[in-house]
């Protein structure tokens, strides 16, 4: 009798084991696997419990109104249901035909926010100071025209009842000033003041309107061979508008211009006129005097 080899014996044993396992599998009962809840979080909602009712917060009176014109963004409290409150699959399977209950609370109406008003510029609260009245200031002296049309007649004699006054203020007009204008009223014939340049003027301010009838002048010789010439004598009440009361009748190199004797007193009269200012206008030469007096009538 032939003894089988180890290889054949191994094949026979392996076949027997396979057959045994096949039979055992065919007779094994199928047992459902029960989930182990010992290691997992139990569901928050039971299968028979209805879904949670959504709660809508009602704004209170103490809530500050929104300052922007846009609606305020929803907060976490305005969400109807949080993700953790959603029903599980088991709960949905337990009541498939039962609809989810709607919210039974009506949210309070929300009034629209007030429209933002742009800020306006703050108005000054200080009372503006009153504007002081504008004072009329005469323009500075300017050079006078070289000639004026004749407006006065022949010179007249100064009335005997006239008073010669030096109560006035003398001011230069045009040219370059030599000396002091105060020398014209200091009562001395050795002191003098002159205007260099030709076609200048001395303006005398009497302080108030007076009856003027003429002048008495002491022409000084500023330099050798230079005559003293006179175009006109004019009067004014505002130092702006002038009226001629005397005009020259000779020719000093230009018409209507008189040459005044120097180094002695000379009277030049005109028709009496009421005025505050008196102006002596020169010809084309230096205009210098040691003394000037104004004839005033009562």
Secondary structure as UniProt FT lines:
FT   HELIX           6..27
FT   TURN            38..39
FT   TURN            47..48
FT   TURN            61..62
FT   HELIX           76..78
FT   HELIX           83..85
FT   HELIX           89..94
FT   TURN            95..97
FT   TURN            160..161
FT   STRAND          163..165
FT   STRAND          169..173
FT   STRAND          176..178
FT   HELIX           181..185
FT   STRAND          193..196
FT   STRAND          201..219
FT   TURN            224..225
FT   STRAND          228..236
FT   STRAND          243..247
FT   STRAND          258..260
FT   STRAND          265..282
FT   STRAND          287..297
//
